[in-house]
Amino acid sequence: MVEDVSYGALAVQSRRRILDTLRAADGPTGVSELVTVTGLHANTVRFHLEVLVEAGFVSSGPGPRRGRGRPQTVYRSVTPPVPSTGYQFLSQVLAAQLDDRGAGELAEQAGRSWLRGDVRSAAPPGADPVGVATARALALFTELGFEPERAADAATVQIDLHACPFLEVARRHPDVVCAMHRGLLREVVEAAAPGLAAELIPFARPGVCVARLTPTGKGPVRS
C-alpha cells in the first residue's frame, strides 16, 4: 500500500525550495547542484529529496557516468507547478461559457494537455507502476489544493479527494470542472502506468470525490 505522504511533503519551506529548483532546472540535477543553489546541507537535501520522491513530486535515476565508479543519482520534477486558485470570478465565467457549449470533453482534453506539456516520465524500471501512478496522483491533487487520502479498505486503488478548492464552481458546472480534473488524473496515471484506467467520481459522498485506478488488461501492471 502507498502511504499518503504527499500532503505533508509540501509543508516544509526548504522542501518546496528544492522542488522549485528542480522545476526551473534545464535537466536532471544532482545533490551537489541543489546544495549550491539552495544553500542547504547535503544531508538535508538528500532527506528532502527522499520525501519528494516518495510523495510523487520527483523521480530519481542514474546520471551520466564520469570516470570509474557508480554514476551519481540525479533528480527531476515530474509534476508541474499549480498556479494560484484564487480567481473565483474568472473561473465561474469561463466554466459557464464552456458549460453552455456542452464542452465536458473539451475540458477533459484541456486537463490532459496542461500536463502533457510538462516533463514527466513512466515508472522507473523495476518500480511498481501502480504505486508510482498512485503517488503522482496524490501529489497532483495535493498541489491543486485538495486533501487526498488513499482509501485503506478499497479492493482497488481508491483515492478520496477531500476539501475541493473549486467546490463552488464545481457544484454549478460539474461537467466542466470535474471533467478537467478527470483529464488531469488520467494523464498523470497513464504516463506512469499505461495499463491502468483512471476514473473520477464527482461528489461520491458529501464533500468527497473519488478517484479509482483499475487495471485494463492492456499493459503490464503489478499491484
Backbone as CSV, one residue per row, in Angstrom:
resi,resn,N_x,N_y,N_z,CA_x,CA_y,CA_z,C_x,C_y,C_z
1,MET,0.843,-1.204,0.000,0.000,0.000,0.000,0.876,1.251,0.000
2,VAL,0.509,2.273,-0.767,1.252,3.527,-0.816,0.813,4.417,0.331
3,GLU,1.767,4.817,1.140,1.444,5.711,2.251,1.094,7.083,1.716
4,ASP,0.071,7.688,2.296,-0.339,9.026,1.859,0.596,10.054,2.483
5,VAL,1.694,10.379,1.770,2.696,11.305,2.293,2.702,12.616,1.530
6,SER,1.920,12.721,0.467,2.051,13.877,-0.414,1.629,15.174,0.257
7,TYR,0.575,15.126,1.084,0.075,16.371,1.669,1.126,17.003,2.583
8,GLY,1.799,16.180,3.417,2.824,16.696,4.312,4.117,17.041,3.612
9,ALA,4.338,16.493,2.416,5.602,16.722,1.716,5.813,18.184,1.375
10,LEU,4.743,18.939,1.209,4.864,20.344,0.825,4.782,21.289,2.017
11,ALA,4.754,20.731,3.214,4.574,21.563,4.398,5.855,22.252,4.835
12,VAL,7.002,21.836,4.284,8.299,22.371,4.701,8.807,23.327,3.625
13,GLN,9.150,24.548,4.025,9.551,25.580,3.060,10.800,25.180,2.283
14,SER,11.804,24.644,2.959,13.038,24.262,2.263,12.790,23.139,1.262
15,ARG,11.823,22.289,1.542,11.481,21.215,0.603,10.811,21.793,-0.639
16,ARG,9.958,22.776,-0.444,9.346,23.443,-1.590,10.397,24.161,-2.431
17,ARG,11.430,24.699,-1.745,12.500,25.381,-2.472,13.253,24.401,-3.371
18,ILE,13.511,23.195,-2.878,14.187,22.173,-3.686,13.319,21.805,-4.883
19,LEU,12.025,21.637,-4.653,11.125,21.289,-5.754,11.089,22.408,-6.791
20,ASP,11.028,23.657,-6.350,11.041,24.785,-7.285,12.344,24.825,-8.079
21,THR,13.452,24.504,-7.424,14.749,24.491,-8.111,14.778,23.427,-9.194
22,LEU,14.259,22.248,-8.891,14.220,21.177,-9.893,13.324,21.554,-11.068
23,ARG,12.241,22.242,-10.794,11.332,22.641,-11.872,11.967,23.690,-12.782
24,ALA,12.841,24.501,-12.216,13.483,25.548,-13.010,14.732,25.051,-13.729
25,ALA,15.209,23.865,-13.379,16.448,23.347,-13.965,16.233,22.933,-15.414
26,ASP,17.313,22.968,-16.179,17.245,22.581,-17.596,17.189,21.069,-17.786
27,GLY,17.564,20.313,-16.768,17.577,18.855,-16.887,17.741,18.234,-15.519
28,PRO,17.943,16.914,-15.459,18.152,16.234,-14.175,19.295,16.863,-13.395
29,THR,19.136,16.953,-12.082,20.055,17.712,-11.226,20.556,16.841,-10.090
30,GLY,21.842,16.952,-9.772,22.437,16.190,-8.686,22.351,16.918,-7.359
31,VAL,22.708,16.196,-6.300,22.640,16.768,-4.949,23.576,17.961,-4.821
32,SER,24.786,17.862,-5.379,25.751,18.958,-5.228,25.230,20.255,-5.845
33,GLU,24.558,20.153,-6.997,23.993,21.355,-7.622,22.876,21.940,-6.753
34,LEU,22.074,21.081,-6.163,20.986,21.557,-5.304,21.538,22.215,-4.045
35,VAL,22.631,21.683,-3.519,23.275,22.300,-2.360,23.742,23.709,-2.707
36,THR,24.353,23.858,-3.883,24.860,25.167,-4.305,23.739,26.183,-4.445
37,VAL,22.619,25.772,-5.059,21.526,26.703,-5.325,20.750,27.045,-4.062
38,THR,20.474,26.034,-3.235,19.604,26.254,-2.070,20.357,26.680,-0.817
39,GLY,21.664,26.356,-0.744,22.418,26.673,0.459,22.178,25.714,1.604
40,LEU,21.464,24.630,1.355,21.175,23.636,2.389,22.318,22.632,2.483
41,HIS,22.427,21.958,3.615,23.429,20.913,3.792,23.078,19.722,2.909
42,ALA,24.092,18.999,2.450,23.862,17.879,1.537,22.945,16.824,2.156
43,ASN,23.133,16.525,3.443,22.280,15.527,4.089,20.827,16.001,4.158
44,THR,20.645,17.299,4.365,19.287,17.858,4.390,18.647,17.745,3.009
45,VAL,19.408,18.051,1.973,18.905,17.945,0.599,18.507,16.504,0.297
46,ARG,19.365,15.554,0.669,19.055,14.141,0.399,17.783,13.709,1.121
47,PHE,17.617,14.145,2.364,16.415,13.788,3.121,15.163,14.338,2.442
48,HIS,15.204,15.614,2.065,14.038,16.215,1.424,13.749,15.548,0.073
49,LEU,14.793,15.187,-0.653,14.602,14.507,-1.938,13.916,13.155,-1.747
50,GLU,14.287,12.431,-0.713,13.641,11.144,-0.443,12.148,11.325,-0.206
51,VAL,11.802,12.376,0.561,10.384,12.637,0.824,9.657,13.006,-0.468
52,LEU,10.270,13.848,-1.288,9.637,14.281,-2.537,9.491,13.132,-3.526
53,VAL,10.475,12.234,-3.563,10.374,11.061,-4.433,9.245,10.151,-3.967
54,GLU,9.195,9.889,-2.664,8.159,9.013,-2.121,6.768,9.594,-2.329
55,ALA,6.668,10.930,-2.269,5.368,11.581,-2.422,4.945,11.732,-3.875
56,GLY,5.851,11.460,-4.824,5.467,11.504,-6.228,5.770,12.799,-6.950
57,PHE,6.437,13.738,-6.285,6.754,15.008,-6.934,8.038,14.934,-7.772
58,VAL,8.912,14.012,-7.432,10.251,13.952,-8.025,10.575,12.502,-8.374
59,SER,11.343,12.314,-9.451,11.861,10.984,-9.791,13.383,11.019,-9.726
60,SER,13.991,9.862,-9.509,15.444,9.779,-9.420,15.955,8.712,-10.373
61,GLY,17.220,8.844,-10.763,17.825,7.878,-11.663,19.311,8.144,-11.779
62,PRO,20.040,7.241,-12.422,21.478,7.435,-12.564,21.801,8.538,-13.557
63,GLY,22.794,9.350,-13.220,23.258,10.381,-14.128,24.296,9.829,-15.080
64,PRO,24.852,10.678,-15.937,25.882,10.230,-16.869,27.133,9.772,-16.119
65,ARG,27.749,8.695,-16.616,28.946,8.161,-15.969,30.139,9.070,-16.255
66,ARG,30.891,9.376,-15.196,32.081,10.215,-15.322,33.238,9.497,-14.640
67,GLY,34.000,8.760,-15.423,35.123,8.017,-14.868,34.676,6.739,-14.200
68,ARG,35.490,6.234,-13.304,35.185,4.980,-12.629,34.154,5.187,-11.519
69,GLY,33.611,4.069,-11.086,32.640,4.123,-10.003,31.216,4.277,-10.506
70,ARG,30.306,4.220,-9.582,28.888,4.333,-9.916,28.540,5.768,-10.280
71,PRO,27.675,5.956,-11.256,27.250,7.327,-11.581,26.435,7.927,-10.443
72,GLN,26.484,9.241,-10.299,25.705,9.892,-9.258,24.217,9.808,-9.561
73,THR,23.426,9.871,-8.525,21.976,9.898,-8.685,21.539,11.324,-9.002
74,VAL,20.677,11.459,-9.996,20.155,12.777,-10.353,18.645,12.776,-10.193
75,TYR,18.083,13.968,-10.086,16.670,14.120,-9.764,16.010,15.103,-10.722
76,ARG,14.714,14.910,-10.938,13.953,15.873,-11.733,12.509,15.895,-11.269
77,SER,11.874,17.012,-11.458,10.459,17.142,-11.124,9.613,16.366,-12.128
78,VAL,8.560,15.717,-11.630,7.658,15.007,-12.532,6.225,15.529,-12.427
79,THR,6.019,16.609,-11.676,4.706,17.243,-11.614,4.873,18.729,-11.874
80,PRO,3.932,19.341,-12.587,4.046,20.769,-12.895,3.608,21.629,-11.719
81,PRO,4.097,22.854,-11.630,3.606,23.759,-10.595,2.163,24.134,-10.864
82,VAL,1.401,24.305,-9.803,-0.013,24.657,-9.931,-0.190,26.112,-9.558
83,PRO,-0.764,26.930,-10.432,-0.919,28.356,-10.119,-1.945,28.584,-9.033
84,SER,-1.968,29.797,-8.535,-2.930,30.167,-7.504,-4.350,29.905,-7.980
85,THR,-5.205,29.451,-7.040,-6.582,29.117,-7.400,-7.576,30.168,-6.901
86,GLY,-7.125,31.401,-6.681,-7.986,32.407,-6.092,-8.821,33.201,-7.069
87,TYR,-8.878,32.790,-8.335,-9.604,33.568,-9.332,-11.025,33.020,-9.500
88,GLN,-11.812,33.135,-8.446,-13.145,32.539,-8.453,-14.042,33.147,-9.528
89,PHE,-14.006,34.443,-9.649,-14.889,35.081,-10.624,-14.542,34.639,-12.041
90,LEU,-13.240,34.656,-12.365,-12.811,34.250,-13.700,-13.192,32.804,-13.987
91,SER,-12.985,31.931,-13.019,-13.305,30.525,-13.236,-14.809,30.319,-13.413
92,GLN,-15.604,31.084,-12.684,-17.057,30.984,-12.843,-17.473,31.369,-14.259
93,VAL,-16.921,32.488,-14.746,-17.295,32.973,-16.074,-16.881,31.975,-17.152
94,LEU,-15.652,31.511,-17.103,-15.157,30.589,-18.128,-15.884,29.245,-18.062
95,ALA,-16.108,28.733,-16.863,-16.811,27.461,-16.732,-18.232,27.560,-17.270
96,ALA,-18.893,28.684,-17.007,-20.256,28.872,-17.508,-20.288,28.885,-19.032
97,GLN,-19.313,29.539,-19.634,-19.266,29.595,-21.093,-19.034,28.212,-21.693
98,LEU,-18.139,27.455,-21.108,-17.874,26.100,-21.599,-19.078,25.197,-21.385
99,ASP,-19.720,25.352,-20.230,-20.876,24.514,-19.910,-22.003,24.748,-20.910
100,ASP,-22.194,26.000,-21.296,-23.247,26.323,-22.259,-23.007,25.652,-23.608
101,ARG,-21.765,25.335,-23.889,-21.423,24.709,-25.171,-21.271,23.199,-25.058
102,GLY,-21.645,22.650,-23.910,-21.524,21.208,-23.731,-20.098,20.723,-23.900
103,ALA,-19.155,21.431,-23.291,-17.743,21.203,-23.585,-17.043,20.352,-22.528
104,GLY,-17.745,19.358,-21.967,-17.112,18.493,-20.979,-15.911,17.760,-21.540
105,GLU,-16.045,17.247,-22.756,-14.931,16.534,-23.381,-13.760,17.481,-23.635
106,LEU,-14.065,18.707,-24.051,-13.021,19.697,-24.266,-12.297,20.015,-22.960
107,ALA,-13.043,20.096,-21.853,-12.435,20.376,-20.557,-11.502,19.240,-20.141
108,GLU,-11.907,17.995,-20.403,-11.027,16.865,-20.081,-9.748,16.934,-20.905
109,GLN,-9.871,17.233,-22.183,-8.691,17.341,-23.027,-7.790,18.496,-22.587
110,ALA,-8.404,19.568,-22.081,-7.615,20.691,-21.581,-6.769,20.256,-20.387
111,GLY,-7.368,19.451,-19.494,-6.614,18.930,-18.361,-5.457,18.062,-18.811
112,ARG,-5.713,17.201,-19.780,-4.655,16.330,-20.311,-3.546,17.160,-20.950
113,SER,-3.916,18.138,-21.748,-2.928,18.935,-22.471,-2.049,19.733,-21.526
114,TRP,-2.611,20.229,-20.445,-1.829,21.020,-19.500,-0.710,20.181,-18.890
115,LEU,-0.992,18.910,-18.593,0.043,18.038,-18.046,0.967,17.511,-19.125
116,ARG,0.446,17.291,-20.311,1.219,16.657,-21.375,2.437,17.484,-21.754
117,GLY,2.366,18.801,-21.603,3.487,19.640,-21.970,4.572,19.692,-20.913
118,ASP,4.342,19.060,-19.769,5.323,19.115,-18.699,6.233,17.896,-18.744
119,VAL,7.402,18.008,-18.098,8.355,16.900,-18.060,7.879,15.879,-17.041
120,ARG,7.477,14.723,-17.513,7.104,13.611,-16.647,7.679,12.347,-17.238
121,SER,7.534,11.235,-16.559,8.154,10.015,-17.034,7.327,8.816,-16.636
122,ALA,7.604,7.693,-17.312,6.996,6.431,-16.926,7.616,5.966,-15.612
123,ALA,7.009,4.963,-15.008,7.570,4.398,-13.786,8.982,3.896,-14.062
124,PRO,9.941,4.145,-13.176,11.312,3.674,-13.399,11.365,2.158,-13.522
125,PRO,12.332,1.618,-14.242,12.458,0.156,-14.359,12.562,-0.495,-12.990
126,GLY,11.783,-1.554,-12.801,11.793,-2.263,-11.529,10.827,-1.718,-10.502
127,ALA,10.293,-0.529,-10.730,9.346,0.056,-9.773,7.940,-0.469,-10.038
128,ASP,7.111,-0.402,-9.017,5.712,-0.800,-9.156,4.949,0.336,-9.831
129,PRO,4.490,0.163,-11.075,3.818,1.274,-11.762,2.538,1.721,-11.072
130,VAL,1.840,0.790,-10.411,0.628,1.184,-9.684,0.994,2.123,-8.537
131,GLY,2.054,1.777,-7.813,2.497,2.624,-6.713,2.958,3.980,-7.194
132,VAL,3.692,4.005,-8.319,4.173,5.278,-8.864,2.995,6.135,-9.318
133,ALA,2.056,5.524,-10.048,0.889,6.270,-10.523,0.067,6.815,-9.356
134,THR,-0.092,6.004,-8.311,-0.851,6.443,-7.140,-0.162,7.599,-6.443
135,ALA,1.158,7.495,-6.263,1.904,8.567,-5.595,1.819,9.865,-6.376
136,ARG,1.910,9.775,-7.699,1.866,11.001,-8.507,0.463,11.598,-8.527
137,ALA,-0.562,10.756,-8.498,-1.925,11.284,-8.427,-2.155,11.992,-7.094
138,LEU,-1.663,11.392,-6.008,-1.766,12.044,-4.699,-1.034,13.384,-4.702
139,ALA,0.152,13.407,-5.314,0.926,14.642,-5.373,0.204,15.710,-6.186
140,LEU,-0.342,15.311,-7.327,-1.042,16.261,-8.188,-2.201,16.923,-7.459
141,PHE,-3.056,16.121,-6.822,-4.243,16.696,-6.189,-3.895,17.458,-4.909
142,THR,-2.781,17.099,-4.283,-2.323,17.897,-3.149,-1.993,19.311,-3.600
143,GLU,-1.258,19.422,-4.694,-0.879,20.757,-5.182,-2.072,21.526,-5.717
144,LEU,-3.073,20.847,-6.200,-4.273,21.537,-6.651,-5.062,22.129,-5.483
145,GLY,-4.756,21.671,-4.263,-5.426,22.219,-3.096,-6.380,21.268,-2.422
146,PHE,-6.498,20.032,-2.940,-7.313,19.014,-2.280,-6.560,18.473,-1.058
147,GLU,-7.248,17.636,-0.314,-6.612,16.852,0.739,-6.843,15.380,0.386
148,PRO,-6.018,14.820,-0.505,-6.244,13.454,-0.979,-5.821,12.422,0.056
149,GLU,-6.534,11.306,0.068,-6.239,10.235,1.017,-6.547,8.901,0.348
150,ARG,-5.583,8.016,0.332,-5.837,6.697,-0.252,-6.711,5.883,0.685
151,ALA,-7.796,5.319,0.162,-8.712,4.519,0.968,-8.052,3.178,1.290
152,ALA,-7.996,2.839,2.575,-7.263,1.649,3.006,-8.037,0.366,2.751
153,ASP,-9.359,0.430,2.691,-10.161,-0.797,2.623,-10.747,-1.052,1.234
154,ALA,-10.288,-0.317,0.229,-10.838,-0.497,-1.117,-10.188,-1.688,-1.800
155,ALA,-10.980,-2.428,-2.605,-10.454,-3.596,-3.309,-9.491,-3.181,-4.412
156,THR,-9.719,-2.023,-4.996,-8.815,-1.471,-5.997,-8.209,-0.189,-5.447
157,VAL,-7.347,0.479,-6.216,-6.766,1.728,-5.728,-7.839,2.808,-5.746
158,GLN,-8.115,3.373,-4.609,-9.109,4.440,-4.500,-8.518,5.590,-3.714
159,ILE,-8.654,6.787,-4.247,-8.176,7.997,-3.583,-9.387,8.882,-3.301
160,ASP,-9.626,9.159,-2.032,-10.704,10.062,-1.641,-10.177,11.494,-1.677
161,LEU,-10.892,12.356,-2.387,-10.472,13.745,-2.567,-11.344,14.646,-1.694
162,HIS,-10.762,15.116,-0.600,-11.467,15.993,0.331,-11.149,17.457,0.015
163,ALA,-11.972,18.339,0.520,-11.696,19.790,0.515,-11.429,20.332,-0.884
164,CYS,-12.320,20.072,-1.821,-12.145,20.570,-3.181,-12.040,22.098,-3.179
165,PRO,-10.946,22.661,-3.696,-10.790,24.117,-3.695,-11.654,24.793,-4.752
166,PHE,-12.265,24.004,-5.634,-13.102,24.542,-6.710,-14.576,24.217,-6.455
167,LEU,-14.929,23.987,-5.192,-16.233,23.412,-4.867,-17.393,24.243,-5.404
168,GLU,-17.356,25.553,-5.196,-18.487,26.378,-5.619,-18.664,26.352,-7.133
169,VAL,-17.562,26.410,-7.865,-17.651,26.344,-9.329,-18.059,24.953,-9.769
170,ALA,-17.518,23.928,-9.109,-17.819,22.542,-9.490,-19.288,22.207,-9.275
171,ARG,-19.882,22.742,-8.229,-21.298,22.469,-7.970,-22.183,23.047,-9.075
172,ARG,-21.794,24.202,-9.608,-22.583,24.838,-10.663,-22.278,24.258,-12.037
173,HIS,-21.034,23.856,-12.246,-20.614,23.398,-13.579,-19.778,22.125,-13.474
174,PRO,-20.353,21.039,-12.945,-19.569,19.813,-12.757,-19.073,19.216,-14.069
175,ASP,-19.826,19.389,-15.154,-19.406,18.817,-16.436,-18.114,19.442,-16.952
176,VAL,-17.805,20.645,-16.476,-16.574,21.311,-16.899,-15.460,21.083,-15.883
177,VAL,-15.709,21.469,-14.642,-14.653,21.415,-13.622,-14.222,19.983,-13.349
178,CYS,-15.177,19.087,-13.167,-14.840,17.695,-12.847,-14.227,16.990,-14.060
179,ALA,-14.663,17.379,-15.251,-14.058,16.796,-16.461,-12.602,17.208,-16.593
180,MET,-12.289,18.451,-16.242,-10.899,18.899,-16.285,-10.053,18.106,-15.294
181,HIS,-10.573,17.908,-14.079,-9.851,17.115,-13.087,-9.688,15.668,-13.556
182,ARG,-10.684,15.142,-14.223,-10.575,13.776,-14.747,-9.469,13.687,-15.796
183,GLY,-9.356,14.702,-16.634,-8.289,14.720,-17.624,-6.917,14.778,-16.977
184,LEU,-6.766,15.599,-15.942,-5.511,15.664,-15.203,-5.159,14.305,-14.610
185,LEU,-6.148,13.682,-13.972,-5.933,12.378,-13.341,-5.514,11.336,-14.367
186,ARG,-6.232,11.250,-15.460,-5.936,10.220,-16.459,-4.563,10.419,-17.090
187,GLU,-4.193,11.662,-17.324,-2.900,11.906,-17.961,-1.749,11.518,-17.039
188,VAL,-1.833,11.876,-15.760,-0.734,11.574,-14.856,-0.652,10.077,-14.572
189,VAL,-1.793,9.397,-14.534,-1.796,7.955,-14.275,-1.285,7.189,-15.484
190,GLU,-1.779,7.536,-16.662,-1.390,6.793,-17.867,0.080,6.999,-18.207
191,ALA,0.648,8.149,-17.836,2.070,8.370,-18.084,2.918,7.407,-17.273
192,ALA,2.499,7.142,-16.036,3.265,6.256,-15.166,2.937,4.786,-15.395
193,ALA,1.685,4.481,-15.704,1.240,3.086,-15.811,0.199,2.971,-16.915
194,PRO,0.628,2.724,-18.165,-0.325,2.645,-19.283,-1.387,1.566,-19.116
195,GLY,-1.133,0.569,-18.269,-2.116,-0.495,-18.077,-3.185,-0.185,-17.060
196,LEU,-3.239,1.047,-16.580,-4.253,1.449,-15.608,-5.282,2.369,-16.245
197,ALA,-6.537,2.183,-15.863,-7.598,3.116,-16.249,-7.953,3.956,-15.026
198,ALA,-8.129,5.242,-15.232,-8.433,6.160,-14.135,-9.828,6.736,-14.322
199,GLU,-10.598,6.727,-13.261,-11.939,7.302,-13.303,-12.127,8.223,-12.114
200,LEU,-12.845,9.308,-12.346,-13.146,10.269,-11.286,-14.650,10.295,-11.074
201,ILE,-15.059,10.108,-9.834,-16.478,10.099,-9.481,-16.765,11.350,-8.655
202,PRO,-17.370,12.372,-9.270,-17.640,13.606,-8.529,-18.696,13.402,-7.451
203,PHE,-18.490,14.010,-6.297,-19.467,14.018,-5.205,-19.953,12.601,-4.890
204,ALA,-19.011,11.669,-4.801,-19.365,10.289,-4.472,-19.980,10.208,-3.082
205,ARG,-19.502,11.051,-2.186,-20.064,11.196,-0.852,-20.098,12.678,-0.524
206,PRO,-20.858,13.096,0.445,-20.883,14.529,0.770,-19.481,15.068,1.047
207,GLY,-19.076,16.038,0.247,-17.785,16.662,0.427,-16.603,15.868,-0.080
208,VAL,-16.856,14.748,-0.750,-15.754,13.880,-1.190,-15.989,13.422,-2.624
209,CYS,-14.979,13.623,-3.477,-14.938,12.991,-4.791,-13.986,11.804,-4.713
210,VAL,-14.128,10.861,-5.627,-13.347,9.628,-5.559,-12.640,9.390,-6.885
211,ALA,-11.350,9.107,-6.815,-10.572,8.689,-7.981,-10.285,7.196,-7.837
212,ARG,-10.507,6.441,-8.906,-10.260,5.000,-8.880,-9.338,4.609,-10.021
213,LEU,-8.363,3.757,-9.709,-7.412,3.252,-10.692,-7.597,1.746,-10.798
214,THR,-7.909,1.249,-11.993,-8.143,-0.171,-12.183,-7.368,-0.671,-13.396
215,PRO,-6.833,-1.903,-13.339,-6.116,-2.465,-14.482,-7.045,-2.647,-15.683
216,THR,-6.506,-2.394,-16.866,-7.291,-2.555,-18.086,-7.001,-3.869,-18.800
217,GLY,-5.916,-4.529,-18.437,-5.513,-5.737,-19.154,-4.760,-5.448,-20.433
218,LYS,-4.478,-4.161,-20.710,-3.816,-3.785,-21.950,-2.333,-3.459,-21.751
219,GLY,-1.852,-3.580,-20.551,-0.448,-3.250,-20.326,0.051,-3.929,-19.068
220,PRO,1.367,-3.968,-18.870,1.939,-4.639,-17.700,1.747,-3.813,-16.443
221,VAL,0.949,-4.329,-15.511,0.682,-3.630,-14.257,0.787,-4.622,-13.120
222,ARG,1.516,-4.213,-12.074,1.560,-5.020,-10.855,0.863,-4.250,-9.765
223,SER,0.253,-4.941,-8.839,-0.397,-4.281,-7.699,0.341,-4.595,-6.416
